[in-house]
Amino acid sequence: MLKSLVLCLLLALTITYTKAQTNPSKKMNMLVHITCGPTDPTRAALGFLVAKTALAEGHTVTLFLAGDAAVLLRNAELDKVEGLGTGKLREHFDAIVKAGGRFYVSGMSAKARGITEADLKGKSAEFAMPTKLVQLAADSDRMFSY
């Protein structure tokens, strides 16, 4: 009898510990930092896919596009970029926007690549400086980099 009680108690503690460790109900604030552009479509699309997936699971997601990724929000790139096994950028982008995801584009990277306000018009995106990236990283529970 005592042995059965001890086993039941151990089982209950194990289940409680396991649930506490995995806690799928905890919603997190995530940052996806993408620096690769159309020349690496698989990685670029993967960053968008991860963001889309996290939003679908109820997390808050912000994307920061820098370096070669600054051009990804141009309509031509959104329509053209497709990763090998990671999907179409346009489909991911539309799902991210619909789910409330937010985009920041490095102002310096954009300027160096000819990206203008017209490229971001109507896209839930804005230009930002490195200080914004640092702030977003500090405020995030998790950060992904592609």
Buried (B, 14 or more C-beta within 10 A) or exposed (E): EEEEEEEEEEEEEEEEEEEEEEEEEEEEBBBBBBBBBBEBBBBBBBBBBBBBBBBEEEBBBBBBBBBBBBBBBBEEBBEEBBBEEBBBBBBBBEBBBEBEBBBBBBBBBBEEBEBEEEBBEEBBBEBBEEEBBEEBBEEBEEBBEB
